[in-house]
Amino acid sequence: MLKYQEIAKEIEKYIEDHDLQQGDKLPVLEKLMAQFEVSKSTITKSLDLLERKGVVFQVRGSGIFVRRHKRTGYISLLSNQGFKSDLEDFQITSKVFELDIRKPTQEVAENLNMSLEDDVYYVKRLRYINGQTLCFEESFYNKSIITYLNKEIVSESIFHYIKEGLGLKVGFSDMFLHVDKLNEEEATYLGLPEGSPKLFVESIFHLTNGQPFDFSKVTYNYQQSQFFIQSNSQLL
């Protein structure tokens, strides 16, 4: 983790520990620089990161202010860190049905910018929130980047392992959403009647160098899933 990311994490923890609310003002830039013993550019990068995450907003000439906390239990549609980070107050568990190494389909190869002769890790699992089915997930990881996975890893947070275990830096993601009805397989996994509504999300996750490493297809249980989007001036 880079220094500005560590500082951003500490500032976010400070906000949570002190139960700061919408509009509460943070220390001025100079005080943050002195507190963390870093340059202005490092603090600026930390604050920009927090602003993109929707944690703070900055008003030129007035200071840095806290944004309203997200609603408990909601998953960010703009996050590229895995939704477990949004649901820290809930018990998130997984049941793994398949984990193997295989050749990619044409669709997977195109989305991961790889050859049909390369290898991918294929993961099929159910995610649960407090014991209730949250989503059915099929994911494909470029094995030349995600060099090792096992059942223990995919039963927990794969993104935590990618960042902490492999030391990779997750950059941006592309997300495609589709509202439809559950097919027979999806309904069976989620424990819902076939034809129930679903939110189907395809995501392509990239490293900071732009290289795609994960292509995922996730079908959400409409009874358990709630989402939010926090926009800022960079998104308008």
Secondary structure as UniProt FT lines:
FT   HELIX           3..17
FT   TURN            18..19
FT   TURN            22..23
FT   HELIX           29..36
FT   HELIX           40..53
FT   STRAND          56..59
FT   TURN            60..62
FT   STRAND          63..66
FT   TURN            72..73
FT   STRAND          75..76
FT   HELIX           83..86
FT   TURN            88..89
FT   STRAND          92..102
FT   HELIX           106..112
FT   TURN            116..117
FT   STRAND          120..129
FT   TURN            130..131
FT   STRAND          132..142
FT   TURN            143..145
FT   HELIX           151..155
FT   HELIX           158..160
FT   HELIX           161..165
FT   STRAND          170..181
FT   HELIX           184..190
FT   TURN            194..195
FT   STRAND          197..207
FT   TURN            208..209
FT   STRAND          212..221
FT   TURN            222..224
FT   STRAND          227..228
FT   HELIX           233..235
//
